[in-house]
């Protein structure tokens, strides 16, 4: 039986909610205006973020969105350990992917959520989750 995963996305600047579960920041850069003492997340996973080159190229331009999705997905394919780790967190309850972008639709967390959900039932991830 494939586990049910609940993976949400949320801006880092929005207040935490009780149903957020495990909160993981998936930006490569520290969010502006947030003091390190004021963190409200469980992990900061820079490896899950798009590369610096891809992030700079995209520059949150909605016209580049489809290309960004494709390129970021290709980067994620090269980092299976990141996928396994995040799916492992999601297998224990709700996983909320946090991002700093203003655009709530065109951001890396949205792509990452879709990618994780699409790969949640792959044989490698099922084996990894059973081992835990």
PyMOL commands that set and color helices and strands:
alter all, ss='L'
color gray80, all
select helices_A, chain A and resi 18-20+36-38+46-48+52-58+62-77+80-91+108-119+123-131
alter helices_A, ss='H'
color red, helices_A
select strands_A, chain A and resi 7-11+22-25+43-44+95-99
alter strands_A, ss='S'
color yellow, strands_A
deselect
rebuild
show_as cartoon
